[in-house]
Amino acid sequence: MKLESSEVEICTAVVGAPSPTGQILLAAKVQGSGDEADRDGEELFVPPLNFAMVDSGVFRSGFPDTANFTFLQTLGLRSIIYLCPEPYPEPNIEFLKCNGIRLFQFGIDGCKEPFVNIPEDTIREALKVVLDKRNHPLLIHCKRGKHRTGCLVGCLRKLQRWCLSSIFDEYQRFAAAKARISDQRFMELFDISSFKHLPMTSPHSRRCQS
């Protein structure tokens, strides 16, 4: 549903309640301490937690706050995929309005093991948004950019024909000590056969060697 021009357009779908090798990171522009930056007239660009480039026009991170807004402006985002069920904070909504960014919300509860129920239908709907290049540049984020974001990116990697060992390696680099077997199991079993479109090409594609 398209809202008035003075409001941010939000697409909501609720179903149920470290830098990997080979990825490109966009570094923060930080020169000296905060005082030095102020004296030199330099503007600080602070990426959100766990920020990284996934593919051309697709980024991932933890929840961005106001300190990250200037950095996000440098990406020229058209869309944000938000994977939490909680309402988007008002300062973030204002940032989207001012920058013409569309918000797609797919509410996935941040449950902990062993009570984990990743809604496959929700991941499928989010993947459709990621695969539509009209939504690029696009940022995927949840709370900390580990589990929910990791699962969505992992399923994207299956569409890009990454082998499971590389998918799991990428997931674990972001999740670190918080890696979940259930997340990896979900990615392993995720069925990509229903996707008719060609997967996005990736300069970081990792196929298993025969």
Secondary structure in CASP SS format (residue, H / E / C, confidence):
PFRMAT SS
TARGET T0000
AUTHOR 0000-0000-0000
METHOD secondary structure of the structure
MODEL  1
M C 1.00
K C 1.00
L C 1.00
E C 1.00
S C 1.00
S C 1.00
E C 1.00
V C 1.00
E C 1.00
I E 1.00
C E 1.00
T E 1.00
A E 1.00
V E 1.00
V C 1.00
G C 1.00
A C 1.00
P C 1.00
S C 1.00
P C 1.00
T C 1.00
G C 1.00
Q C 1.00
I C 1.00
L C 1.00
L C 1.00
A C 1.00
A C 1.00
K C 1.00
V C 1.00
Q C 1.00
G C 1.00
S C 1.00
G H 1.00
D H 1.00
E H 1.00
A H 1.00
D H 1.00
R H 1.00
D H 1.00
G C 1.00
E C 1.00
E C 1.00
L C 1.00
F C 1.00
V C 1.00
P C 1.00
P C 1.00
L C 1.00
N C 1.00
F C 1.00
A E 1.00
M E 1.00
V E 1.00
D E 1.00
S C 1.00
G C 1.00
V E 1.00
F E 1.00
R E 1.00
S E 1.00
G C 1.00
F C 1.00
P C 1.00
D C 1.00
T H 1.00
A H 1.00
N H 1.00
F H 1.00
T H 1.00
F H 1.00
L H 1.00
Q H 1.00
T C 1.00
L C 1.00
G C 1.00
L C 1.00
R C 1.00
S E 1.00
I E 1.00
I E 1.00
Y E 1.00
L C 1.00
C C 1.00
P C 1.00
E C 1.00
P C 1.00
Y C 1.00
P C 1.00
E H 1.00
P H 1.00
N H 1.00
I H 1.00
E H 1.00
F H 1.00
L H 1.00
K H 1.00
C H 1.00
N H 1.00
G C 1.00
I C 1.00
R E 1.00
L E 1.00
F E 1.00
Q E 1.00
F E 1.00
G E 1.00
I C 1.00
D C 1.00
G C 1.00
C C 1.00
K C 1.00
E C 1.00
P C 1.00
F C 1.00
V C 1.00
N C 1.00
I C 1.00
P C 1.00
E H 1.00
D H 1.00
T H 1.00
I H 1.00
R H 1.00
E H 1.00
A H 1.00
L H 1.00
K H 1.00
V H 1.00
V H 1.00
L H 1.00
D C 1.00
K H 1.00
R H 1.00
N H 1.00
H C 1.00
P C 1.00
L E 1.00
L E 1.00
I E 1.00
H E 1.00
C C 1.00
K C 1.00
R C 1.00
G C 1.00
K C 1.00
H H 1.00
R H 1.00
T H 1.00
G H 1.00
C H 1.00
L H 1.00
V H 1.00
G H 1.00
C H 1.00
L H 1.00
R H 1.00
K H 1.00
L H 1.00
Q C 1.00
R C 1.00
W C 1.00
C C 1.00
L H 1.00
S H 1.00
S H 1.00
I H 1.00
F H 1.00
D H 1.00
E H 1.00
Y H 1.00
Q H 1.00
R H 1.00
F H 1.00
A H 1.00
A H 1.00
A H 1.00
K H 1.00
A C 1.00
R C 1.00
I H 1.00
S H 1.00
D H 1.00
Q H 1.00
R H 1.00
F H 1.00
M H 1.00
E H 1.00
L H 1.00
F C 1.00
D C 1.00
I C 1.00
S C 1.00
S C 1.00
F C 1.00
K C 1.00
H C 1.00
L C 1.00
P C 1.00
M C 1.00
T C 1.00
S C 1.00
P C 1.00
H C 1.00
S C 1.00
R C 1.00
R C 1.00
C C 1.00
Q C 1.00
S C 1.00
END
